[in-house]
Amino acid sequence: MAQTIRFGTDGWRGVIARDFTFDNVARVAAATARYLADPARRDLPFYRDWGVPYRGPEAGVVVGYDTRFLSREFAETVARVLAAEGIPAALTDAPVPTPALSYIVVARRLAGAVMLTASHNPPRYNGFKFKPEYGGSATKDATDLIERHLPPRPPDVPEDAVVTTSIREEYLSALEGRVDLNAIGAAPVHVVVDPMYGSAQGYLAELLRAHGIPFTAIRSRIDPLFGGKKPEPLPEFMGPTRAVIRSLRGRVRRRILVGLITDGDGDRAASMDEDGNFLDTHRTSSLILWHLIRNRGERGLVLKSFALTDLIRKIAEDAGLEVREIKIGFKWAVEGLVKREAIFGGEESGGYGYRWHLPERDGMLAGLLLLELIAAEGKGLGKLLAELFRRYGPHYYDRVDMELPERAEVVERIMAAPPESVAGRKVVAVETLDGVKLRFGNGWLLFRASGTEPILRVYCEMESPKAVEEVISAGTALAKEVAHG
């Protein structure tokens, strides 16, 4: 019996050699080719309602891949299957970050792109992302149609030669036009670039080198095991970045140190301040939005995911901007960015998009915008964050990932019977946009089942680190009690 394949929050992912096999990759590639050739594709909302130009299958597809085990070989399989199905397909000549591939879809007016990556997931995973004509995460309407075309058996995969293409310089040239690199070059910064062994390695470094901006690159070689860690910008994986920044403090006294971190495929970003303090995605996104409004004069709708900090709402509303909360997963930000209604779309996992770039997360552009902010303000990220906290109040956050096969049932049970209080704090509201969020007088606790891993994610934001620790500890205990009670 053919294995059931489902697209999750952003693509289909599975454990290599168990779920993510060459046969299954060939099946998904064939389904993608048949999706592209299906006349029903013209009726998808992003063509009908958003103004996205329809491009026939003859417009072709570019297939990219990250630095994971067998990613290139999986990508070659995809390219061969697409070509055998009549879809012109070219394979990138090296590992590439996902946003670079998304940019090429738009720049070359392609029918789409396929990226072989499991993004931030552990090394044993790989994945398949599809990017439609607009160069962003595929909507559920599109992935549902791909799933309907899944063949029960893998197609024959020809051994024909694969056409290759280079996309690096096109993308880097585009980034140069998105920020003021001359201003950054004139600022007294020293950048620690950390791609976490992922496919963004070398990209930021090349731009900084070309503009004479001092930098130190770490974790910038191919390692399919990602140094034994998952390539996600979380505090527990930031030891090398912190160590390098603190070692540099005594040697570059007249420069503002900043760490720029991207995940396994370069679409997510976090940062580190001048003292080696990790700035999670909530603080990083808040600084970027503040910069867009304060220094770049951006005005328009702000999109924030259900799990992203309330600081985003406070910054936007202080500037008189509308804020709209969206489900978790960047595909829910795509519509507002494609229609150019939203100046910013942000999510807790570290993805940020802009209407003047792509409806796609771009970790490298996020880093460049932070450098532009430092250049504009003449201060390090730590000092700038302190300014935000003085104005809008302190916001502290943590997330715990619990391995819990019954994760969906736990969320449903808490939603059906939410507690009256958690860690002595009264629950004043219950929100169920995506998972179940328990609101307190000052902060919140969110339970959500992962769409790509057997994990229950427990998120918490409060007014102090101690409050976060107390609430998230009580929240994980509640989840265990509900799961096993």
Secondary structure as a PSIPRED ss2 file (coil, helix, strand):
# PSIPRED VFORMAT (PSIPRED V4.0)

   1 M C   1.000  0.000  0.000
   2 A C   1.000  0.000  0.000
   3 Q C   1.000  0.000  0.000
   4 T C   1.000  0.000  0.000
   5 I C   1.000  0.000  0.000
   6 R C   1.000  0.000  0.000
   7 F C   1.000  0.000  0.000
   8 G E   0.000  0.000  1.000
   9 T C   1.000  0.000  0.000
  10 D C   1.000  0.000  0.000
  11 G E   0.000  0.000  1.000
  12 W E   0.000  0.000  1.000
  13 R E   0.000  0.000  1.000
  14 G E   0.000  0.000  1.000
  15 V E   0.000  0.000  1.000
  16 I E   0.000  0.000  1.000
  17 A C   1.000  0.000  0.000
  18 R C   1.000  0.000  0.000
  19 D C   1.000  0.000  0.000
  20 F E   0.000  0.000  1.000
  21 T C   1.000  0.000  0.000
  22 F H   0.000  1.000  0.000
  23 D H   0.000  1.000  0.000
  24 N H   0.000  1.000  0.000
  25 V H   0.000  1.000  0.000
  26 A H   0.000  1.000  0.000
  27 R H   0.000  1.000  0.000
  28 V H   0.000  1.000  0.000
  29 A H   0.000  1.000  0.000
  30 A H   0.000  1.000  0.000
  31 A H   0.000  1.000  0.000
  32 T H   0.000  1.000  0.000
  33 A H   0.000  1.000  0.000
  34 R H   0.000  1.000  0.000
  35 Y H   0.000  1.000  0.000
  36 L H   0.000  1.000  0.000
  37 A H   0.000  1.000  0.000
  38 D C   1.000  0.000  0.000
  39 P H   0.000  1.000  0.000
  40 A H   0.000  1.000  0.000
  41 R H   0.000  1.000  0.000
  42 R H   0.000  1.000  0.000
  43 D H   0.000  1.000  0.000
  44 L C   1.000  0.000  0.000
  45 P H   0.000  1.000  0.000
  46 F H   0.000  1.000  0.000
  47 Y H   0.000  1.000  0.000
  48 R H   0.000  1.000  0.000
  49 D C   1.000  0.000  0.000
  50 W C   1.000  0.000  0.000
  51 G C   1.000  0.000  0.000
  52 V C   1.000  0.000  0.000
  53 P C   1.000  0.000  0.000
  54 Y C   1.000  0.000  0.000
  55 R C   1.000  0.000  0.000
  56 G C   1.000  0.000  0.000
  57 P H   0.000  1.000  0.000
  58 E H   0.000  1.000  0.000
  59 A H   0.000  1.000  0.000
  60 G C   1.000  0.000  0.000
  61 V E   0.000  0.000  1.000
  62 V E   0.000  0.000  1.000
  63 V E   0.000  0.000  1.000
  64 G E   0.000  0.000  1.000
  65 Y E   0.000  0.000  1.000
  66 D C   1.000  0.000  0.000
  67 T C   1.000  0.000  0.000
  68 R C   1.000  0.000  0.000
  69 F C   1.000  0.000  0.000
  70 L C   1.000  0.000  0.000
  71 S H   0.000  1.000  0.000
  72 R H   0.000  1.000  0.000
  73 E H   0.000  1.000  0.000
  74 F H   0.000  1.000  0.000
  75 A H   0.000  1.000  0.000
  76 E H   0.000  1.000  0.000
  77 T H   0.000  1.000  0.000
  78 V H   0.000  1.000  0.000
  79 A H   0.000  1.000  0.000
  80 R H   0.000  1.000  0.000
  81 V H   0.000  1.000  0.000
  82 L H   0.000  1.000  0.000
  83 A H   0.000  1.000  0.000
  84 A H   0.000  1.000  0.000
  85 E C   1.000  0.000  0.000
  86 G C   1.000  0.000  0.000
  87 I C   1.000  0.000  0.000
  88 P C   1.000  0.000  0.000
  89 A E   0.000  0.000  1.000
  90 A E   0.000  0.000  1.000
  91 L E   0.000  0.000  1.000
  92 T E   0.000  0.000  1.000
  93 D C   1.000  0.000  0.000
  94 A C   1.000  0.000  0.000
  95 P C   1.000  0.000  0.000
  96 V C   1.000  0.000  0.000
  97 P C   1.000  0.000  0.000
  98 T H   0.000  1.000  0.000
  99 P H   0.000  1.000  0.000
 100 A H   0.000  1.000  0.000
 101 L H   0.000  1.000  0.000
 102 S H   0.000  1.000  0.000
 103 Y H   0.000  1.000  0.000
 104 I H   0.000  1.000  0.000
 105 V H   0.000  1.000  0.000
 106 V H   0.000  1.000  0.000
 107 A H   0.000  1.000  0.000
 108 R C   1.000  0.000  0.000
 109 R C   1.000  0.000  0.000
 110 L C   1.000  0.000  0.000
 111 A C   1.000  0.000  0.000
 112 G E   0.000  0.000  1.000
 113 A E   0.000  0.000  1.000
 114 V E   0.000  0.000  1.000
 115 M E   0.000  0.000  1.000
 116 L E   0.000  0.000  1.000
 117 T C   1.000  0.000  0.000
 118 A C   1.000  0.000  0.000
 119 S C   1.000  0.000  0.000
 120 H C   1.000  0.000  0.000
 121 N C   1.000  0.000  0.000
 122 P C   1.000  0.000  0.000
 123 P C   1.000  0.000  0.000
 124 R C   1.000  0.000  0.000
 125 Y E   0.000  0.000  1.000
 126 N E   0.000  0.000  1.000
 127 G E   0.000  0.000  1.000
 128 F E   0.000  0.000  1.000
 129 K E   0.000  0.000  1.000
 130 F E   0.000  0.000  1.000
 131 K E   0.000  0.000  1.000
 132 P C   1.000  0.000  0.000
 133 E C   1.000  0.000  0.000
 134 Y C   1.000  0.000  0.000
 135 G C   1.000  0.000  0.000
 136 G C   1.000  0.000  0.000
 137 S C   1.000  0.000  0.000
 138 A C   1.000  0.000  0.000
 139 T C   1.000  0.000  0.000
 140 K H   0.000  1.000  0.000
 141 D H   0.000  1.000  0.000
 142 A H   0.000  1.000  0.000
 143 T H   0.000  1.000  0.000
 144 D H   0.000  1.000  0.000
 145 L H   0.000  1.000  0.000
 146 I H   0.000  1.000  0.000
 147 E H   0.000  1.000  0.000
 148 R H   0.000  1.000  0.000
 149 H C   1.000  0.000  0.000
 150 L C   1.000  0.000  0.000
 151 P C   1.000  0.000  0.000
 152 P C   1.000  0.000  0.000
 153 R C   1.000  0.000  0.000
 154 P C   1.000  0.000  0.000
 155 P C   1.000  0.000  0.000
 156 D C   1.000  0.000  0.000
 157 V C   1.000  0.000  0.000
 158 P C   1.000  0.000  0.000
 159 E C   1.000  0.000  0.000
 160 D C   1.000  0.000  0.000
 161 A C   1.000  0.000  0.000
 162 V C   1.000  0.000  0.000
 163 V C   1.000  0.000  0.000
 164 T E   0.000  0.000  1.000
 165 T E   0.000  0.000  1.000
 166 S C   1.000  0.000  0.000
 167 I C   1.000  0.000  0.000
 168 R H   0.000  1.000  0.000
 169 E H   0.000  1.000  0.000
 170 E H   0.000  1.000  0.000
 171 Y H   0.000  1.000  0.000
 172 L H   0.000  1.000  0.000
 173 S H   0.000  1.000  0.000
 174 A H   0.000  1.000  0.000
 175 L H   0.000  1.000  0.000
 176 E H   0.000  1.000  0.000
 177 G C   1.000  0.000  0.000
 178 R C   1.000  0.000  0.000
 179 V C   1.000  0.000  0.000
 180 D C   1.000  0.000  0.000
 181 L H   0.000  1.000  0.000
 182 N H   0.000  1.000  0.000
 183 A H   0.000  1.000  0.000
 184 I H   0.000  1.000  0.000
 185 G H   0.000  1.000  0.000
 186 A H   0.000  1.000  0.000
 187 A C   1.000  0.000  0.000
 188 P C   1.000  0.000  0.000
 189 V E   0.000  0.000  1.000
 190 H E   0.000  0.000  1.000
 191 V E   0.000  0.000  1.000
 192 V E   0.000  0.000  1.000
 193 V E   0.000  0.000  1.000
 194 D E   0.000  0.000  1.000
 195 P C   1.000  0.000  0.000
 196 M C   1.000  0.000  0.000
 197 Y C   1.000  0.000  0.000
 198 G C   1.000  0.000  0.000
 199 S C   1.000  0.000  0.000
 200 A C   1.000  0.000  0.000
 201 Q C   1.000  0.000  0.000
 202 G C   1.000  0.000  0.000
 203 Y H   0.000  1.000  0.000
 204 L H   0.000  1.000  0.000
 205 A H   0.000  1.000  0.000
 206 E H   0.000  1.000  0.000
 207 L H   0.000  1.000  0.000
 208 L H   0.000  1.000  0.000
 209 R H   0.000  1.000  0.000
 210 A H   0.000  1.000  0.000
 211 H C   1.000  0.000  0.000
 212 G C   1.000  0.000  0.000
 213 I C   1.000  0.000  0.000
 214 P C   1.000  0.000  0.000
 215 F E   0.000  0.000  1.000
 216 T E   0.000  0.000  1.000
 217 A E   0.000  0.000  1.000
 218 I C   1.000  0.000  0.000
 219 R C   1.000  0.000  0.000
 220 S C   1.000  0.000  0.000
 221 R C   1.000  0.000  0.000
 222 I C   1.000  0.000  0.000
 223 D C   1.000  0.000  0.000
 224 P C   1.000  0.000  0.000
 225 L C   1.000  0.000  0.000
 226 F H   0.000  1.000  0.000
 227 G H   0.000  1.000  0.000
 228 G H   0.000  1.000  0.000
 229 K C   1.000  0.000  0.000
 230 K C   1.000  0.000  0.000
 231 P C   1.000  0.000  0.000
 232 E C   1.000  0.000  0.000
 233 P C   1.000  0.000  0.000
 234 L C   1.000  0.000  0.000
 235 P H   0.000  1.000  0.000
 236 E H   0.000  1.000  0.000
 237 F H   0.000  1.000  0.000
 238 M C   1.000  0.000  0.000
 239 G H   0.000  1.000  0.000
 240 P H   0.000  1.000  0.000
 241 T H   0.000  1.000  0.000
 242 R H   0.000  1.000  0.000
 243 A H   0.000  1.000  0.000
 244 V H   0.000  1.000  0.000
 245 I H   0.000  1.000  0.000
 246 R H   0.000  1.000  0.000
 247 S H   0.000  1.000  0.000
 248 L H   0.000  1.000  0.000
 249 R C   1.000  0.000  0.000
 250 G C   1.000  0.000  0.000
 251 R C   1.000  0.000  0.000
 252 V C   1.000  0.000  0.000
 253 R C   1.000  0.000  0.000
 254 R C   1.000  0.000  0.000
 255 R C   1.000  0.000  0.000
 256 I E   0.000  0.000  1.000
 257 L E   0.000  0.000  1.000
 258 V E   0.000  0.000  1.000
 259 G E   0.000  0.000  1.000
 260 L E   0.000  0.000  1.000
 261 I E   0.000  0.000  1.000
 262 T E   0.000  0.000  1.000
 263 D C   1.000  0.000  0.000
 264 G C   1.000  0.000  0.000
 265 D C   1.000  0.000  0.000
 266 G C   1.000  0.000  0.000
 267 D C   1.000  0.000  0.000
 268 R C   1.000  0.000  0.000
 269 A E   0.000  0.000  1.000
 270 A E   0.000  0.000  1.000
 271 S E   0.000  0.000  1.000
 272 M E   0.000  0.000  1.000
 273 D C   1.000  0.000  0.000
 274 E C   1.000  0.000  0.000
 275 D C   1.000  0.000  0.000
 276 G C   1.000  0.000  0.000
 277 N C   1.000  0.000  0.000
 278 F E   0.000  0.000  1.000
 279 L E   0.000  0.000  1.000
 280 D C   1.000  0.000  0.000
 281 T H   0.000  1.000  0.000
 282 H H   0.000  1.000  0.000
 283 R H   0.000  1.000  0.000
 284 T H   0.000  1.000  0.000
 285 S H   0.000  1.000  0.000
 286 S H   0.000  1.000  0.000
 287 L H   0.000  1.000  0.000
 288 I H   0.000  1.000  0.000
 289 L H   0.000  1.000  0.000
 290 W H   0.000  1.000  0.000
 291 H H   0.000  1.000  0.000
 292 L H   0.000  1.000  0.000
 293 I H   0.000  1.000  0.000
 294 R H   0.000  1.000  0.000
 295 N C   1.000  0.000  0.000
 296 R C   1.000  0.000  0.000
 297 G C   1.000  0.000  0.000
 298 E C   1.000  0.000  0.000
 299 R C   1.000  0.000  0.000
 300 G C   1.000  0.000  0.000
 301 L E   0.000  0.000  1.000
 302 V E   0.000  0.000  1.000
 303 L E   0.000  0.000  1.000
 304 K E   0.000  0.000  1.000
 305 S E   0.000  0.000  1.000
 306 F C   1.000  0.000  0.000
 307 A C   1.000  0.000  0.000
 308 L C   1.000  0.000  0.000
 309 T C   1.000  0.000  0.000
 310 D H   0.000  1.000  0.000
 311 L H   0.000  1.000  0.000
 312 I H   0.000  1.000  0.000
 313 R H   0.000  1.000  0.000
 314 K H   0.000  1.000  0.000
 315 I H   0.000  1.000  0.000
 316 A H   0.000  1.000  0.000
 317 E H   0.000  1.000  0.000
 318 D H   0.000  1.000  0.000
 319 A C   1.000  0.000  0.000
 320 G C   1.000  0.000  0.000
 321 L C   1.000  0.000  0.000
 322 E C   1.000  0.000  0.000
 323 V E   0.000  0.000  1.000
 324 R E   0.000  0.000  1.000
 325 E E   0.000  0.000  1.000
 326 I E   0.000  0.000  1.000
 327 K C   1.000  0.000  0.000
 328 I C   1.000  0.000  0.000
 329 G C   1.000  0.000  0.000
 330 F H   0.000  1.000  0.000
 331 K H   0.000  1.000  0.000
 332 W H   0.000  1.000  0.000
 333 A H   0.000  1.000  0.000
 334 V H   0.000  1.000  0.000
 335 E H   0.000  1.000  0.000
 336 G H   0.000  1.000  0.000
 337 L H   0.000  1.000  0.000
 338 V H   0.000  1.000  0.000
 339 K C   1.000  0.000  0.000
 340 R C   1.000  0.000  0.000
 341 E C   1.000  0.000  0.000
 342 A E   0.000  0.000  1.000
 343 I E   0.000  0.000  1.000
 344 F E   0.000  0.000  1.000
 345 G E   0.000  0.000  1.000
 346 G E   0.000  0.000  1.000
 347 E C   1.000  0.000  0.000
 348 E C   1.000  0.000  0.000
 349 S C   1.000  0.000  0.000
 350 G C   1.000  0.000  0.000
 351 G C   1.000  0.000  0.000
 352 Y E   0.000  0.000  1.000
 353 G E   0.000  0.000  1.000
 354 Y C   1.000  0.000  0.000
 355 R C   1.000  0.000  0.000
 356 W C   1.000  0.000  0.000
 357 H C   1.000  0.000  0.000
 358 L C   1.000  0.000  0.000
 359 P C   1.000  0.000  0.000
 360 E C   1.000  0.000  0.000
 361 R C   1.000  0.000  0.000
 362 D C   1.000  0.000  0.000
 363 G H   0.000  1.000  0.000
 364 M H   0.000  1.000  0.000
 365 L H   0.000  1.000  0.000
 366 A H   0.000  1.000  0.000
 367 G H   0.000  1.000  0.000
 368 L H   0.000  1.000  0.000
 369 L H   0.000  1.000  0.000
 370 L H   0.000  1.000  0.000
 371 L H   0.000  1.000  0.000
 372 E H   0.000  1.000  0.000
 373 L H   0.000  1.000  0.000
 374 I H   0.000  1.000  0.000
 375 A H   0.000  1.000  0.000
 376 A H   0.000  1.000  0.000
 377 E H   0.000  1.000  0.000
 378 G C   1.000  0.000  0.000
 379 K C   1.000  0.000  0.000
 380 G C   1.000  0.000  0.000
 381 L H   0.000  1.000  0.000
 382 G H   0.000  1.000  0.000
 383 K H   0.000  1.000  0.000
 384 L H   0.000  1.000  0.000
 385 L H   0.000  1.000  0.000
 386 A H   0.000  1.000  0.000
 387 E H   0.000  1.000  0.000
 388 L H   0.000  1.000  0.000
 389 F H   0.000  1.000  0.000
 390 R H   0.000  1.000  0.000
 391 R H   0.000  1.000  0.000
 392 Y H   0.000  1.000  0.000
 393 G C   1.000  0.000  0.000
 394 P C   1.000  0.000  0.000
 395 H C   1.000  0.000  0.000
 396 Y E   0.000  0.000  1.000
 397 Y E   0.000  0.000  1.000
 398 D E   0.000  0.000  1.000
 399 R E   0.000  0.000  1.000
 400 V E   0.000  0.000  1.000
 401 D E   0.000  0.000  1.000
 402 M E   0.000  0.000  1.000
 403 E E   0.000  0.000  1.000
 404 L C   1.000  0.000  0.000
 405 P C   1.000  0.000  0.000
 406 E C   1.000  0.000  0.000
 407 R H   0.000  1.000  0.000
 408 A H   0.000  1.000  0.000
 409 E H   0.000  1.000  0.000
 410 V H   0.000  1.000  0.000
 411 V H   0.000  1.000  0.000
 412 E H   0.000  1.000  0.000
 413 R H   0.000  1.000  0.000
 414 I H   0.000  1.000  0.000
 415 M H   0.000  1.000  0.000
 416 A H   0.000  1.000  0.000
 417 A C   1.000  0.000  0.000
 418 P C   1.000  0.000  0.000
 419 P C   1.000  0.000  0.000
 420 E C   1.000  0.000  0.000
 421 S E   0.000  0.000  1.000
 422 V E   0.000  0.000  1.000
 423 A C   1.000  0.000  0.000
 424 G C   1.000  0.000  0.000
 425 R E   0.000  0.000  1.000
 426 K E   0.000  0.000  1.000
 427 V C   1.000  0.000  0.000
 428 V C   1.000  0.000  0.000
 429 A E   0.000  0.000  1.000
 430 V E   0.000  0.000  1.000
 431 E E   0.000  0.000  1.000
 432 T C   1.000  0.000  0.000
 433 L C   1.000  0.000  0.000
 434 D C   1.000  0.000  0.000
 435 G C   1.000  0.000  0.000
 436 V E   0.000  0.000  1.000
 437 K E   0.000  0.000  1.000
 438 L E   0.000  0.000  1.000
 439 R E   0.000  0.000  1.000
 440 F E   0.000  0.000  1.000
 441 G C   1.000  0.000  0.000
 442 N C   1.000  0.000  0.000
 443 G E   0.000  0.000  1.000
 444 W E   0.000  0.000  1.000
 445 L E   0.000  0.000  1.000
 446 L E   0.000  0.000  1.000
 447 F E   0.000  0.000  1.000
 448 R E   0.000  0.000  1.000
 449 A E   0.000  0.000  1.000
 450 S C   1.000  0.000  0.000
 451 G C   1.000  0.000  0.000
 452 T C   1.000  0.000  0.000
 453 E C   1.000  0.000  0.000
 454 P C   1.000  0.000  0.000
 455 I E   0.000  0.000  1.000
 456 L E   0.000  0.000  1.000
 457 R E   0.000  0.000  1.000
 458 V E   0.000  0.000  1.000
 459 Y E   0.000  0.000  1.000
 460 C E   0.000  0.000  1.000
 461 E E   0.000  0.000  1.000
 462 M E   0.000  0.000  1.000
 463 E C   1.000  0.000  0.000
 464 S C   1.000  0.000  0.000
 465 P H   0.000  1.000  0.000
 466 K H   0.000  1.000  0.000
 467 A H   0.000  1.000  0.000
 468 V H   0.000  1.000  0.000
 469 E H   0.000  1.000  0.000
 470 E H   0.000  1.000  0.000
 471 V H   0.000  1.000  0.000
 472 I H   0.000  1.000  0.000
 473 S H   0.000  1.000  0.000
 474 A H   0.000  1.000  0.000
 475 G H   0.000  1.000  0.000
 476 T H   0.000  1.000  0.000
 477 A H   0.000  1.000  0.000
 478 L H   0.000  1.000  0.000
 479 A H   0.000  1.000  0.000
 480 K H   0.000  1.000  0.000
 481 E H   0.000  1.000  0.000
 482 V H   0.000  1.000  0.000
 483 A H   0.000  1.000  0.000
 484 H H   0.000  1.000  0.000
 485 G C   1.000  0.000  0.000
